[in-house]
Amino acid sequence: MFEFIRTLRSTNPKDYTDGFVEKVFRNAGEMGSIIATYWPPPSRDHFPNLVVRATAYSSGKESITNFKRLRYPPREYNTKYQRVSTPERPMFYATLNNGPNYENTIPAMETCFRETFSNYDKLIASNDSIAFSLWYIKEPIRLATIFTFDDLNNNKESHQEIFAAFEQFLSKANEEVRRKTIEFMEFLSERFTIPVEEAEEEYKPSGIVSQYMIYTLNKIGFNIDGIIFKSAKSKNDDLNIAILPNSCDDKLECVKVINCILLPLMHAKGNSRFNINSTTGNLIEPEEIEWDLVLS
C-alpha cells in the first residue's frame, strides 16, 4: 500500500481538513486520472444521458414554480458535508438515466430517491412532496471517475464512456502510476458507500478529497465538471454524478419536472408533469398524471 493511501485510511474522519489533504497529496507523487466525457444526445427526443434529480419540499409552505429552486443548494443553505461537497462548495447531485427517452426514467428516479433520502420517516415528518427534475446535457461534461478496479473492468457495454476513459488511462500511464491511481480510487470508492444523512462526519474524507481533486485537475487544465461514481443503492447498476454549480448552469438544461406526493411505506404517487419555459425557467403546461413509484 502506498504511504499516502495508508495515511488517508488511518486518519480519523473528524481530523480531515483542507490543509491535511493538501499535505498528503503533496507527498503522494505522480498520479493519474480517469476522465469520462458525456456528450449531448443526437436529438432532444433521444436522452441516453438525461440526468435525474430529486428535491423534497412541503407543499403547505411553498409552491415550486421555477426550475432554479431545483438546482444545487445556495451556499448559505449548504451546511453539511456530502460525498463530493463541503459546506463551502455545493454540488449538483443527480442520477444518470440509462433509458433512451422520457418514458424510461423510473429506474433512475428510484435510485436518485434512495441516494438522496435514507430516512423516510424523517423525510415525511417535514415534507409531503418530491419534485423529480429531468436535465438535458446540452454541452459535453467531463467527469472524473471514482470506481474500483473490478467496477472499471465490468459493465463495459453499459458504461462505455467510463470504460473508454479507463482504457485510455491504461495505455498512457506507467505501472507505478496505474497502481497508485487504482489504489486511490479503491479508497475513495469505499468512502462513497457511506449511507446518505447518517454520520455526517464520515463524509469529510470523501467531500474534502473530492473537492481537492477537482480543484487540482482544473488548476492544471483538465476542465473537470464534476465526478461520476457508482450508486451504492441502485438495483439497476445506476451511476450518480456530482457537478460543479457553474457547469450545471452552463451545460445542463432542465426540461421537465415530475411532481409526486409522498405516502406512507415509502410510496410516492405522481400527480403532475411540467415542461420548462426555456426563457424564464418557469414550470409550464401542467399535465395530470397518475402513476405509483414504490421506493422501498
Disulfide bonds with the S-S distance in Angstrom:
none
